[in-house]
Amino acid sequence: MCGFCGIFDRSGSPIDKTLLREMSFVISHRGPDGEGLFVDREVGLGHRRLSIIDVDGGAQPITNEDGSLQIVFNGEIYNFIELRKELEGAGHIFTTQSDTEVIVHAYEQWGKKCVEHLNGMFAFALWDLNKRELFLARDHLGIKPLYYADLGKRIIFASEIKALLQDQECPREVDEESLTELFTFRYVPSPKTLFKNIHKVPPGHRMTISQSGVELMSFWEWKPRIRESWDEEILVEEYRALLVDAIRLQLRSDVPLGLFLSSGVDSGALLAIMSQYSSEPIRAFTIGFEGGETTNEVEDARTMARMFGADHHCMEIKPEDYLKYYENYLWDLEEPVGNESAAAFYFVSKIASENVKVALAGQGADEPWAGYDRYLGAKLSAFYSRLPSIVTGAFASLVNKIPGRLERLKRAASSMNEPDMLTRFTKIYSFYSTEMKQHLFKGSLRTQIIQDPYRSKEALRRLQGDVQHMDPVAQMLYIDTRANLPDDLLMVGDKLSMANSLEVRLPFLDYRLIEFIESLPVQLKLNGWTGKYLHKKAMTKWLPKRIVYQKKKGFANPIEEWFRTKMRPFVEETLLSPDSAVARYFDQRYIGRMLQKDRDGTEQLRRHIYLLVSFELWHRTFMRGK
């Protein structure tokens, strides 16, 4: 796990080495163990290293036998041992034991199709001196980030946005279309970011840059093909075998590793399987929250740790910890999200980083396996939308008039009678309804919402088009796995773990597992009212049924209560002060009414408020004075 940056100059001017070093320095938290630079006329590459594999010999950039290739790489190639044997058999000569060098020789062997041979989480930039061509790629599911900006005479790219902003010509402007998408989906879908003209390489894509131009294309061509016949017990065993193999590969490390442990089935299963492959107790890490007794997982996680003999570490987070961290939160995150548990990832990464360099985590099982309530809504909508509109409209109107904290129910009711599938999904995703956005937004943003209230759905059109022939649940699972997951949860996980110089690995997102899951009929994922159906059935091999089938707690925290009590002055100053950035885009009087409704309990608006706070902190961090 590392960080890298680079410059490609179209004008023929020499690379500004000072700029390249500044870009590298600002992401030094991603790689405190070493620095490397490479410059060759129109291209410059910078790298910061966090040593995981081949600690002594894997410094980057890494080259090939004749020096005609140079690579900077962030991530891990889990099947590097197998690939190395194959490449050595084909005559390639290795000079290190690192997984990075495998990519170089894979490129020599297979060209740009080399990415199709990689199993891992990765982003890299490879310079081909003979072709004078730069080749970049991002892993199948977007676990590792890769940003770029086209500045006309040069293109800059990096693992984090703050590196790009070291270039004074890189614009610091709010992309207003992205802002409306943020307040619809709670994140900005790839390839855009909230920064105008700064883009993400989408998951599963590769990019080629040369004097001839820029080419961006997908390399992961998988599209779900549902099995026509199947045996449930055989599928359970096949899934178990794939998961065990994914964990086995991801345990490869030359430094200590551990596990983020909750009380749930996913991290519990990882602990059980990891314990079978380790002669030492697994180091496990859990956080709890002051005042979060009803949702805290510390005691249950401690019980789980004892069950498998783990070395358990835990930490209690207080409102004061959140307030202090908010000074740096958006500097670390770079992209605001409406995910109130996001900051918590920083703290669990912090306690882990004090003990290990690598941690496995259970992220990634909910999206492909239908682990969230919204998938029930998508399932019910298929039936509900066939009812007469007079019935569905009356029901939605009735639900919206019910007083109290029923945000999810109201969102579901308003979406179910929508005949257009993508608009229906957009309504399910958006906790800011169209009516709320019309009251909240000002100026051209408000005009845009009035004229085309669901324009943001076009950001997901390409993904939905891949699976529009499938049922609503399958469509939503496919979209979430490729949009919500990488652009929200995985982005949060990468940025906040790397802020602590910690590598986090996600066995449930081995692309082979995703292809297996997406080949299954929906009833094996969402069976009746039970999400993650086959997944849970498979996990009973390693965990007691009471754990497998207990109610999901998630990464719950008492931020809702804190915002109304101990953090109330911070929230009000952030959102209501006259010089707040939100005043440029949003109606502060309406925000004031939102805060009051949330405090007195008439509406459940914690997510709405959290997103506003996140946007304001982001703007103060990156746009102050703009």
Legacy VTK file of the C-alpha trace (Angstrom):
# vtk DataFile Version 3.0
C-alpha trace
ASCII
DATASET POLYDATA
POINTS 626 float
0.000 0.000 0.000
1.511 3.258 -1.064
0.825 6.505 -2.858
2.002 7.845 -6.181
1.751 10.891 -8.410
2.854 11.939 -11.845
2.977 14.500 -14.613
2.716 14.049 -18.372
3.669 17.180 -20.311
2.219 17.618 -23.812
4.190 20.780 -24.556
7.631 19.231 -24.475
8.708 21.351 -21.512
10.958 19.741 -18.901
9.143 18.245 -15.921
9.028 20.550 -12.916
10.848 18.379 -10.354
9.976 20.758 -7.530
6.267 20.330 -8.274
6.693 16.570 -8.515
8.358 16.477 -5.095
5.627 18.664 -3.609
2.964 16.340 -5.006
4.787 13.371 -3.493
5.425 15.042 -0.144
1.777 15.935 0.502
0.812 12.245 0.326
3.741 11.049 2.457
1.278 9.614 5.011
0.481 6.949 2.417
4.119 5.865 2.363
6.301 6.913 5.280
8.889 4.182 4.582
10.473 5.617 1.458
10.342 7.989 -1.515
11.247 7.581 -5.165
11.244 9.844 -8.245
11.723 9.196 -11.959
11.882 11.805 -14.743
12.214 11.179 -18.486
11.605 14.252 -20.658
7.806 14.596 -20.838
6.983 12.340 -17.893
7.679 12.427 -14.173
6.674 9.807 -11.585
6.712 10.140 -7.796
6.176 7.436 -5.195
5.741 7.109 -1.427
6.211 3.608 -0.033
4.536 1.706 2.805
6.612 -1.477 2.918
4.476 -4.637 3.018
5.984 -7.155 0.563
9.780 -7.429 0.089
10.447 -4.794 2.730
14.143 -4.439 1.877
14.064 -4.745 -1.898
10.794 -3.354 -3.227
11.552 0.377 -3.481
9.823 2.177 -6.381
9.832 3.136 -9.190
10.658 -0.395 -10.335
11.938 -1.193 -13.810
12.397 -4.212 -16.088
15.550 -5.946 -17.363
16.581 -3.253 -19.856
15.175 -0.206 -18.052
12.586 0.497 -20.763
9.664 0.337 -18.322
9.123 2.269 -15.087
6.219 1.722 -12.685
4.775 3.338 -9.571
2.131 1.252 -7.823
-0.351 1.464 -4.945
-1.979 -1.668 -3.570
-1.329 -5.388 -3.474
-1.334 -8.090 -6.141
-2.530 -11.093 -4.172
-1.719 -13.689 -6.831
1.787 -12.355 -7.422
3.489 -15.624 -6.434
1.530 -17.599 -9.016
2.067 -14.939 -11.687
5.775 -14.767 -10.947
6.162 -18.517 -11.500
4.291 -18.254 -14.799
6.376 -15.308 -15.962
9.671 -16.882 -14.911
8.639 -19.938 -16.908
8.251 -17.636 -19.913
11.819 -16.364 -19.482
11.376 -13.171 -17.445
14.143 -12.310 -14.971
13.189 -10.816 -11.594
15.507 -8.755 -9.407
13.181 -8.303 -6.374
10.637 -10.345 -4.427
7.962 -7.620 -4.681
4.505 -7.881 -6.204
5.138 -4.585 -8.035
7.736 -6.144 -10.310
5.194 -8.765 -11.364
3.133 -6.023 -13.049
6.162 -4.847 -15.060
6.857 -8.306 -16.454
3.151 -9.010 -16.953
3.033 -5.887 -19.138
6.020 -7.172 -21.117
4.267 -10.507 -21.583
0.665 -9.474 -22.244
0.748 -5.751 -22.930
-2.234 -3.763 -21.665
-4.145 -6.987 -21.145
-1.862 -7.611 -18.172
-4.525 -6.140 -15.880
-6.814 -9.035 -16.766
-4.346 -11.378 -15.049
-4.162 -9.430 -11.772
-6.090 -10.392 -8.651
-5.744 -7.608 -6.150
-6.439 -4.049 -5.176
-4.355 -1.766 -7.328
-3.744 1.504 -9.037
-0.562 2.072 -11.001
1.139 4.197 -13.618
3.609 2.517 -15.993
5.835 4.473 -18.366
6.873 2.732 -21.595
10.029 4.526 -22.753
10.029 2.891 -26.173
6.429 3.790 -27.002
6.616 7.113 -25.106
3.303 6.069 -23.595
1.903 6.179 -20.081
-0.376 3.318 -18.979
-2.586 3.701 -15.884
-5.098 1.272 -14.380
-7.430 0.912 -11.393
-8.599 -2.382 -9.903
-11.877 -4.130 -10.768
-13.931 -2.672 -7.896
-12.099 0.578 -7.238
-10.627 -0.351 -3.855
-7.622 1.863 -4.598
-8.149 5.451 -5.790
-6.726 7.128 -8.880
-7.412 10.779 -9.742
-6.358 12.926 -12.678
-6.784 16.406 -14.092
-6.252 17.527 -17.685
-4.732 21.002 -17.537
-4.320 21.394 -21.287
-0.589 21.407 -21.750
-0.133 18.684 -19.138
-2.025 15.921 -17.368
-1.417 15.294 -13.677
-2.483 12.202 -11.730
-2.192 10.891 -8.184
-3.542 8.615 -5.464
-5.100 11.617 -3.722
-6.618 14.902 -4.847
-4.428 17.021 -2.558
-1.416 16.017 -4.649
-3.075 17.416 -7.780
-3.848 20.664 -5.987
-0.133 21.311 -5.486
-0.168 22.388 -9.138
-1.246 26.027 -9.051
-2.985 25.629 -12.412
-5.256 22.879 -11.077
-8.621 24.572 -10.504
-10.234 24.758 -7.070
-13.848 25.113 -8.085
-17.076 23.440 -7.009
-18.662 21.394 -9.768
-22.318 22.332 -9.320
-23.616 19.325 -11.246
-21.581 17.090 -8.961
-23.012 18.975 -5.996
-26.559 18.048 -7.010
-25.407 14.428 -7.400
-23.848 14.536 -3.931
-27.168 15.646 -2.441
-28.944 12.888 -4.370
-26.730 9.827 -3.918
-24.745 10.985 -0.834
-21.534 10.646 -2.885
-20.334 11.797 -6.315
-20.368 8.898 -8.807
-17.296 8.208 -10.949
-15.781 9.619 -13.043
-16.547 13.014 -11.513
-15.556 14.502 -8.168
-16.886 17.576 -6.376
-13.863 19.446 -7.782
-14.541 20.804 -11.238
-12.225 19.200 -13.826
-10.741 16.676 -11.379
-11.805 13.154 -12.267
-11.516 9.592 -11.046
-10.398 6.732 -13.243
-13.501 4.528 -12.861
-13.179 1.088 -11.256
-12.106 -1.636 -13.666
-10.716 0.859 -16.201
-7.369 1.553 -17.798
-6.061 4.792 -19.298
-3.392 5.391 -21.924
-1.740 8.827 -22.244
0.598 9.852 -25.041
1.215 12.764 -27.372
-1.517 11.234 -29.556
-4.166 11.754 -26.878
-5.910 10.054 -23.960
-7.780 6.756 -24.156
-9.957 5.502 -21.295
-11.578 2.073 -21.497
-12.939 -0.720 -19.320
-10.867 -3.876 -18.875
-13.330 -5.787 -16.649
-15.898 -6.892 -19.202
-17.860 -9.155 -16.852
-21.660 -8.844 -17.099
-23.924 -10.980 -14.878
-25.070 -14.242 -16.430
-27.538 -16.034 -14.172
-27.170 -19.788 -13.794
-30.092 -21.656 -15.310
-29.713 -24.687 -13.051
-28.098 -25.007 -9.653
-27.910 -27.002 -6.447
-27.947 -24.876 -3.302
-25.634 -27.102 -1.281
-23.077 -27.271 -4.076
-23.180 -23.476 -4.396
-22.573 -23.105 -0.651
-19.455 -25.241 -0.887
-18.245 -23.419 -3.993
-18.658 -20.074 -2.251
-16.864 -21.284 0.871
-13.928 -22.503 -1.205
-13.650 -19.191 -3.063
-13.776 -17.197 0.176
-11.149 -19.334 1.886
-8.868 -18.941 -1.133
-9.384 -15.165 -1.176
-8.447 -14.954 2.511
-5.442 -17.246 2.019
-4.097 -14.967 -0.713
-4.743 -11.810 1.284
-2.849 -13.113 4.312
0.389 -12.859 2.311
2.518 -10.240 4.022
6.055 -9.665 5.251
4.808 -7.475 8.136
2.298 -7.998 10.993
-1.395 -7.961 10.102
-4.691 -7.884 11.997
-8.464 -7.582 11.620
-11.189 -4.970 12.077
-13.648 -6.871 14.275
-17.302 -6.051 14.863
-19.938 -8.336 16.343
-21.266 -9.300 12.922
-21.130 -12.276 10.628
-18.685 -10.878 8.070
-15.735 -9.917 10.274
-16.508 -12.902 12.532
-16.129 -15.287 9.601
-12.849 -13.638 8.631
-11.562 -14.116 12.184
-12.556 -17.783 12.167
-10.827 -18.500 8.853
-7.752 -16.360 9.605
-7.299 -18.273 12.852
-7.002 -21.504 10.890
-4.068 -20.090 8.903
-2.186 -18.475 11.788
-0.021 -20.013 14.498
-0.267 -16.777 16.486
-3.376 -15.097 17.959
-5.030 -12.762 15.443
-4.818 -9.141 16.512
-8.352 -7.741 16.341
-9.514 -4.115 16.674
-12.899 -2.699 17.696
-14.213 0.756 18.575
-17.188 1.805 20.688
-18.834 5.139 21.406
-19.590 7.058 24.577
-23.364 7.058 24.953
-23.775 4.379 22.315
-24.646 1.538 24.659
-27.558 0.331 22.520
-25.440 0.049 19.372
-21.918 -0.558 20.666
-20.344 -3.787 19.525
-17.401 -3.890 21.921
-18.697 -6.547 24.311
-20.026 -8.780 21.547
-16.768 -8.365 19.624
-14.811 -9.203 22.770
-16.830 -12.394 23.113
-16.115 -13.221 19.466
-12.406 -12.580 20.007
-12.321 -14.939 22.987
-14.098 -17.593 20.929
-11.132 -17.720 18.534
-8.338 -16.783 20.917
-7.705 -13.382 19.336
-5.610 -10.601 20.860
-8.360 -7.990 21.141
-7.841 -4.213 21.267
-10.668 -1.692 21.691
-11.147 2.046 22.039
-14.060 4.231 23.168
-14.711 7.336 21.069
-16.082 10.487 22.719
-17.690 13.590 21.184
-14.476 15.466 21.983
-12.542 13.014 19.807
-14.853 13.715 16.866
-14.608 17.474 17.357
-10.825 17.357 17.438
-10.593 15.096 14.400
-13.006 17.235 12.364
-10.149 19.728 12.032
-8.477 17.256 9.640
-11.379 15.016 8.603
-12.032 16.444 5.140
-8.328 17.032 4.499
-7.943 13.274 4.867
-11.172 12.342 3.074
-11.074 14.922 0.224
-14.593 14.031 -0.945
-17.575 14.734 1.345
-20.095 11.914 1.733
-23.420 11.535 3.508
-22.079 8.653 5.558
-22.312 9.465 9.252
-20.113 6.519 10.217
-17.249 7.609 7.941
-15.144 9.357 10.577
-15.338 6.266 12.788
-13.168 4.431 10.246
-10.329 6.794 11.114
-10.364 5.749 14.768
-10.423 1.995 14.211
-7.578 2.477 11.724
-5.693 4.502 14.308
-5.725 1.814 17.007
-4.867 -0.852 14.429
-1.918 1.150 13.056
-0.376 1.246 16.535
-0.016 -2.535 16.382
0.078 -3.678 12.735
0.735 -2.407 9.218
-2.030 -4.416 7.528
-5.612 -5.179 8.573
-8.322 -7.253 6.936
-11.914 -5.982 7.077
-15.378 -7.338 6.315
-16.442 -4.545 3.956
-17.963 -5.503 0.631
-20.374 -8.317 1.493
-23.530 -6.192 1.811
-23.744 -4.679 -1.677
-23.509 -7.844 -3.817
-25.377 -10.012 -1.267
-28.358 -7.630 -0.602
-27.442 -6.797 2.984
-29.261 -3.440 3.240
-32.927 -2.602 3.795
-33.123 -0.688 0.517
-33.016 -3.959 -1.406
-36.276 -4.976 0.240
-37.674 -1.690 -1.039
-36.480 -2.483 -4.557
-38.064 -5.931 -4.322
-41.408 -4.596 -3.098
-41.376 -1.850 -5.724
-41.604 -4.430 -8.513
-45.030 -5.447 -7.176
-46.095 -2.061 -5.865
-45.482 -0.258 -9.170
-48.001 -2.511 -10.898
-50.838 -1.272 -8.688
-53.116 1.558 -9.919
-51.505 4.963 -9.455
-54.504 6.192 -7.481
-53.724 3.549 -4.851
-49.952 4.020 -4.747
-50.169 7.790 -4.803
-52.653 7.839 -1.935
-50.445 5.512 0.122
-47.338 7.623 -0.447
-49.237 10.770 0.503
-50.521 9.139 3.679
-47.071 7.944 4.760
-45.503 11.356 4.180
-48.067 12.955 6.484
-47.226 10.649 9.383
-45.338 12.670 12.017
-42.125 11.346 13.529
-38.711 10.005 12.618
-39.649 7.827 9.626
-37.177 9.050 7.004
-36.505 5.669 5.376
-40.169 4.652 5.251
-41.156 7.942 3.649
-38.364 7.643 1.100
-39.440 4.119 0.221
-43.111 5.054 -0.117
-42.376 7.947 -2.469
-40.229 5.758 -4.737
-42.367 2.658 -5.094
-44.946 3.990 -7.534
-42.313 5.387 -9.925
-42.553 3.520 -13.264
-39.091 4.497 -14.577
-36.570 2.156 -12.979
-33.629 4.537 -12.769
-35.787 7.338 -11.376
-37.159 4.868 -8.819
-33.652 3.969 -7.717
-32.733 7.645 -7.505
-35.664 8.262 -5.167
-34.642 5.306 -2.999
-31.066 6.554 -2.738
-31.836 10.201 -2.042
-32.676 11.142 1.529
-33.019 14.710 0.262
-36.336 14.570 -1.555
-36.985 16.799 -4.560
-39.199 19.023 -2.411
-36.452 19.388 0.201
-33.854 20.248 -2.439
-36.128 22.906 -3.899
-36.266 24.545 -0.464
-32.593 23.994 0.303
-30.819 24.998 -2.927
-30.390 28.577 -4.077
-29.889 30.253 -7.438
-29.012 28.139 -10.465
-28.977 24.955 -8.385
-32.594 25.497 -7.389
-33.556 26.308 -10.974
-31.929 23.078 -12.146
-33.877 21.013 -9.593
-37.162 22.654 -10.557
-36.594 22.154 -14.291
-35.227 18.602 -14.130
-35.584 17.144 -10.615
-34.065 13.743 -11.430
-31.289 14.799 -13.768
-28.710 13.263 -11.423
-29.890 9.783 -12.363
-27.902 10.077 -15.603
-24.745 9.536 -13.541
-25.832 5.905 -13.117
-27.276 5.416 -16.615
-24.267 3.513 -17.969
-24.244 0.990 -15.132
-27.991 0.490 -15.190
-27.817 -0.045 -18.940
-25.575 -3.074 -18.374
-28.320 -4.879 -16.440
-31.593 -3.226 -17.447
-32.931 -6.606 -18.605
-32.683 -7.960 -15.036
-35.100 -7.587 -12.122
-34.960 -4.459 -9.893
-33.004 -6.051 -7.045
-30.318 -7.449 -9.365
-30.009 -4.064 -11.058
-29.563 -2.235 -7.771
-27.010 -4.739 -6.472
-24.957 -4.349 -9.654
-25.070 -0.537 -9.485
-24.253 -0.358 -5.769
-21.282 -2.697 -6.109
-19.784 -0.440 -8.804
-20.890 3.025 -7.628
-21.994 3.338 -4.009
-19.312 0.951 -2.803
-16.192 2.441 -4.496
-17.277 6.092 -4.464
-18.383 6.107 -0.830
-17.376 3.226 1.443
-14.160 2.148 -0.282
-13.031 5.725 -0.765
-13.615 6.366 2.948
-11.817 3.162 3.890
-8.764 3.918 1.763
-8.357 7.571 2.727
-8.898 7.221 6.468
-6.811 4.079 6.848
-3.977 5.607 4.823
-4.186 8.748 6.968
-2.863 6.347 9.615
-0.387 4.646 7.222
-2.404 1.418 7.451
-3.182 -0.974 4.607
-6.708 -2.453 4.672
-7.530 -5.584 2.676
-11.040 -6.728 1.750
-11.388 -10.470 1.028
-15.098 -10.225 0.209
-14.175 -8.054 -2.793
-12.010 -10.591 -4.560
-13.400 -10.121 -8.081
-13.846 -13.900 -8.429
-16.308 -13.794 -5.520
-18.245 -10.936 -7.126
-18.537 -12.810 -10.432
-19.733 -15.894 -8.546
-22.344 -13.943 -6.557
-23.625 -12.130 -9.642
-24.183 -15.447 -11.388
-26.730 -16.460 -8.740
-30.485 -15.925 -8.973
-31.778 -13.113 -6.765
-33.632 -15.475 -4.412
-30.281 -16.820 -3.213
-29.333 -13.291 -2.119
-32.656 -11.858 -0.947
-34.813 -14.800 0.081
-38.173 -13.582 1.349
-37.193 -10.953 3.918
-33.709 -12.414 4.491
-30.801 -10.642 2.834
-27.401 -12.310 2.287
-29.244 -15.637 2.260
-26.646 -17.991 0.755
-23.791 -16.012 2.303
-25.214 -16.527 5.787
-25.896 -20.177 5.132
-22.265 -20.626 4.112
-20.991 -18.834 7.220
-22.627 -21.367 9.585
-19.591 -23.586 8.959
-17.461 -21.171 11.010
-19.875 -19.291 13.296
-22.815 -20.191 15.579
-26.207 -19.542 14.011
-27.065 -17.005 16.720
-24.239 -14.815 15.402
-24.908 -15.472 11.732
-28.591 -14.519 11.955
-28.510 -11.776 14.568
-29.776 -8.307 13.639
-27.143 -6.242 11.866
-25.710 -3.327 13.851
-23.358 -1.996 11.206
-20.877 0.734 12.029
-23.475 2.415 14.270
-22.566 5.466 16.318
-24.434 8.058 18.403
-23.565 10.988 16.131
-27.275 11.860 15.887
-27.461 12.437 19.639
-24.076 14.173 19.756
-25.132 16.627 17.047
-28.136 17.592 19.171
-26.232 17.871 22.468
-22.475 18.077 23.008
-21.678 18.927 19.380
-24.622 21.285 18.893
-22.557 24.534 19.091
-20.152 23.137 16.495
-22.998 22.149 14.137
-24.751 25.522 14.450
-21.555 27.511 13.954
-20.624 25.365 10.963
-23.954 25.687 9.173
-25.472 28.986 10.331
-22.597 31.459 10.624
-22.832 34.308 8.067
-19.496 33.442 6.451
-20.266 29.736 6.053
-19.876 28.402 2.526
-23.288 26.768 2.710
-24.752 30.277 2.509
-23.541 30.502 -1.110
-25.449 27.419 -2.233
-28.166 26.779 0.351
-30.890 28.628 2.218
-29.648 28.957 5.807
-33.140 29.710 7.082
-34.271 26.337 5.782
-31.208 24.701 7.368
-32.174 26.334 10.665
-35.647 24.825 10.418
-34.100 21.430 9.659
-31.967 21.627 12.785
-34.998 22.538 14.883
-37.123 19.699 13.488
-34.337 17.226 14.176
-33.874 18.470 17.743
-37.552 18.380 18.647
-38.014 14.935 17.094
-40.578 15.798 14.419
-38.218 14.669 11.627
-35.209 12.337 11.389
-32.590 14.447 9.661
-29.222 13.318 11.034
-27.975 12.207 7.606
-29.122 15.420 5.963
-27.333 17.480 8.607
-24.196 15.346 8.491
-23.923 15.827 4.731
-24.271 19.595 5.084
-21.603 19.646 7.795
-19.299 17.521 5.631
-19.755 19.825 2.640
-19.018 22.903 4.747
-15.858 21.371 6.215
-14.746 20.306 2.741
-15.279 23.806 1.360
-13.393 25.398 4.255
-10.522 22.949 3.766
-10.059 23.264 0.013
-11.916 26.383 -1.159
-11.255 28.948 1.550
-10.767 32.297 -0.141
-12.298 31.092 -3.401
LINES 1 627
626 0 1 2 3 4 5 6 7 8 9 10 11 12 13 14 15 16 17 18 19 20 21 22 23 24 25 26 27 28 29 30 31 32 33 34 35 36 37 38 39 40 41 42 43 44 45 46 47 48 49 50 51 52 53 54 55 56 57 58 59 60 61 62 63 64 65 66 67 68 69 70 71 72 73 74 75 76 77 78 79 80 81 82 83 84 85 86 87 88 89 90 91 92 93 94 95 96 97 98 99 100 101 102 103 104 105 106 107 108 109 110 111 112 113 114 115 116 117 118 119 120 121 122 123 124 125 126 127 128 129 130 131 132 133 134 135 136 137 138 139 140 141 142 143 144 145 146 147 148 149 150 151 152 153 154 155 156 157 158 159 160 161 162 163 164 165 166 167 168 169 170 171 172 173 174 175 176 177 178 179 180 181 182 183 184 185 186 187 188 189 190 191 192 193 194 195 196 197 198 199 200 201 202 203 204 205 206 207 208 209 210 211 212 213 214 215 216 217 218 219 220 221 222 223 224 225 226 227 228 229 230 231 232 233 234 235 236 237 238 239 240 241 242 243 244 245 246 247 248 249 250 251 252 253 254 255 256 257 258 259 260 261 262 263 264 265 266 267 268 269 270 271 272 273 274 275 276 277 278 279 280 281 282 283 284 285 286 287 288 289 290 291 292 293 294 295 296 297 298 299 300 301 302 303 304 305 306 307 308 309 310 311 312 313 314 315 316 317 318 319 320 321 322 323 324 325 326 327 328 329 330 331 332 333 334 335 336 337 338 339 340 341 342 343 344 345 346 347 348 349 350 351 352 353 354 355 356 357 358 359 360 361 362 363 364 365 366 367 368 369 370 371 372 373 374 375 376 377 378 379 380 381 382 383 384 385 386 387 388 389 390 391 392 393 394 395 396 397 398 399 400 401 402 403 404 405 406 407 408 409 410 411 412 413 414 415 416 417 418 419 420 421 422 423 424 425 426 427 428 429 430 431 432 433 434 435 436 437 438 439 440 441 442 443 444 445 446 447 448 449 450 451 452 453 454 455 456 457 458 459 460 461 462 463 464 465 466 467 468 469 470 471 472 473 474 475 476 477 478 479 480 481 482 483 484 485 486 487 488 489 490 491 492 493 494 495 496 497 498 499 500 501 502 503 504 505 506 507 508 509 510 511 512 513 514 515 516 517 518 519 520 521 522 523 524 525 526 527 528 529 530 531 532 533 534 535 536 537 538 539 540 541 542 543 544 545 546 547 548 549 550 551 552 553 554 555 556 557 558 559 560 561 562 563 564 565 566 567 568 569 570 571 572 573 574 575 576 577 578 579 580 581 582 583 584 585 586 587 588 589 590 591 592 593 594 595 596 597 598 599 600 601 602 603 604 605 606 607 608 609 610 611 612 613 614 615 616 617 618 619 620 621 622 623 624 625
